[in-house]
Amino acid sequence: MKNKETLSFLFITCFVFSNWWCQSQTTNKENLKQIDIENYLRTAKIVSVEKDQEAGRTAPWRITLDNGEIVRQGFFKHVNASRPTILPDSYKYELAAYELNKLLDLNIVPPVVEREIEGIKGSIQQYIKNFIRESDRKRRNIEPPDPKNFENILEEIKIFENLVYDECLDTDDIFIQTEDWKVWRVDFSEAFAPSLELLPGCKIRRCSKKLYQNLQKLDNDSIKAKLKLYLNDEGIKTLLIRKKIISDKIKQLIEEKGEESVLF
């Protein structure tokens, strides 16, 4: 009997460790890939700049880069109308959202770095290839291969949108890569409004265990250190308040419905 119990304990221990190790390896690979793309965006030669090609109020430039081995495209945003401007729109909010996404180990915001092009400072973001927008997926009635996983990702995106106070599940800002159904959330240039509340109509229902743990572990000093280059004091202060509101909300849901119903 003791031998069976010992074997069972060893099996469970190995399974848990194996699962943790696989998740850790995947996270490490994603982080390394992010760093590689960041370095590329910072250092690759700018071979072409196309202006007035993209729609929108800020009309980002379409950039082609070449490091001698790989040719990639990116988007360059240079408008810097930070708050308290009446119509705030800033490339710095793109950088802040990406850094916060990294602090939470979410990997839902495409890599973006600050760079100067033609004497103008701005943010250059990796161009997502072979994608459809969520709005197109819905219009064409395309079902995800794993509906539950897809729904879980959207729940995480909602939490992040509440955190940075940007529009909730704007289907034109959710990109899905067609080859592997990797989901990205783009365009945070109007985010980080100094709100002391969460987004209206953007209800938090569920959360991944990983994101919930990272929200709890992420200390305010780390956020301040990373985002002080991009946000003013009010923007950081209200972000930290929303972070606590979100953590408290998830904790309340767990107490009311049970962990299995809330965390995935």
C-alpha positions, 0 to 999 in steps of 0.5 A: 500500500505504501509503495502504491502511495509513493508511486502515486505521489511521485507520478503527481509530482513529476506531472506537476513539475513537467507541466510547470517546466513546459510552461516555463520553457514556452514563456522563455521562448516567447520572451527571447523572441520578443527581445530579438524583435525589439533589437531588430526594430531598434537597429535594422536599417530603414530601407523605405518609408511610406507616408499617407498609406494608413487610415486614421487620425494619426496616419502612421507611416509604413516602414520597411526594415532590413538587417542584412538577413531579414526584411520586415515591415512595421508601423511608425507612430509619431503623434505625441499629444499627451494628456491633458490635451483635449484629444489625447493620442500619443505613441508613448501610450503604445510603449507604456502598454507594451511594457505593462504587457511584458511586466504581466507576461501576457504576450498580447501586445506586439513588440514596439520600441521607441525610435527616431526616423527622419529626425522625428521620435516615435514608436515602431511596432512589428507588423503582424503578417497573415492575420484577420481582424476579429471583426472580419472573423465574426462577419465571415462566421469563422469559428476558432479551432479551440473556442474555449481557449479563444474565449479565455484569451478575450477574457484576458484582453478585457482585463488588460483593457480595463487596466490600461483604460482603452476601448473594450474588445474593439474587434478592429483592434484584435488581430488573429494570425491565421496559421496558429490563431495567435491573438494580438491586441493593437493600438493603445495610442489613446489609452491610459485615461486617468480614470478611477473606475473600470471601463463601462460595459467591460465586465470582468468574469474570468481570469487565467491563474497566471495573470491573476498571480502576476497582477498580485505579484507585480509591485507598484514600484516596478510599474512606476520604474518602467512606465515613468518615461511614458505616463505622467504622475496622474496616469500612473496613479490611476493605473495603480488604482485600477490594478487594485480594483481588478485584483479585488474584483477577481478575488471577490468572484473567486469567493462568490463562485469558487476558484474553478468557475473563475480561474482557468 
